[in-house]
Amino acid sequence: MTTPGSVLSVEKVPKLGGFVKLFIDSADPKQVRDAVATGVVDGVTTNPKLLARSDRAPADLVPELCALVRGPVSVPVRARASDSIVEEGLALARLHERVVVKVPVHADGLRAIARLRGEGVRTHATLCCSPNQALLAAKCGAYFVSPFVGRSEDLGGSGLELVAQIIEILDNYEFETQVMVASVRNPVHVQESALLGADACTMPWSVLQALAHHPLTDRLDEEQRRAWSQG
Ligand code: G3P
C-alpha cells in the first residue's frame, strides 16, 4: 500500500512502542536551549562545520550542550586514522556520559567503531551514503547510523529510498543500531522518515520550527481570534 501523499511506495510500520526521536543539529547553546524548550527534542547532534562556527573547543562546549538536554549529544572526531579515532573517541566520551562519538563510515572509521564498542563507548556512524555502509556500521556495533538524505539528493539520488533500504536491512537482522536520518533540509524529510519508521531524525533549528507551521492553521487561528472578539 502506498501512503497517501508519500513520495515512496515502501510500506514500513514503525516498531511497536517506539517513537521517532527528534534531534537538533546545532552547536549553538542558545539555539539548543530554545529547541529543548519546545518540549520535543530528544538530543543534540553536532558536526565539524557547526563546531567550527561556534569557535569553542569541544572540551569546553560539549559539557554545556549536555547540560541543556536529557538525551544523547553526538560529537564528531577530527581524526581520520583508526588508532587516532579511538584515542580521540575515548577522550570525547570522557567529557560526559551522554556523549556519542561521531565517526565517518569509511574503513578506518568502521574499525574504530568496532573498537570503541569494545571499550563501551557509544558511536554515531556518520556520512552514510549507502545501505552497505549502514550494514557494516551496524555489524561493527554503532549506536546510531545516519543516512545523509539532503546530500544524497544533491547528487540526484533518492535520500529517502536510502533511508527505507537501510531500515529494511537493519530490521531484517534485528540489529540494535538506530537509524538517525541526517542532512535533513525540510519538513517533508522528517515526515517521510517517520512514515518509514526511522528511529530518529536530526535537523537544523529552522526545520524543527517549520514542523509546527501550516498556513491553513494560521488562517483558521486568525478566523477563531476574530470569532472570539466578535462574540
Ligand atoms: O550533522 C550532520 C548532517 O545533518 C549535516 O548535513 O547536509 O547540512 O551537511 P548537511
Boltz pocket constraint, residues with backbone or C-beta under 6 A from the ligand:
constraints:
  - pocket:
      binder: B
      contacts: [[A, 25], [A, 45], [A, 46], [A, 47], [A, 150], [A, 151], [A, 182], [A, 183], [A, 184], [A, 202]]
      max_distance: 6.0
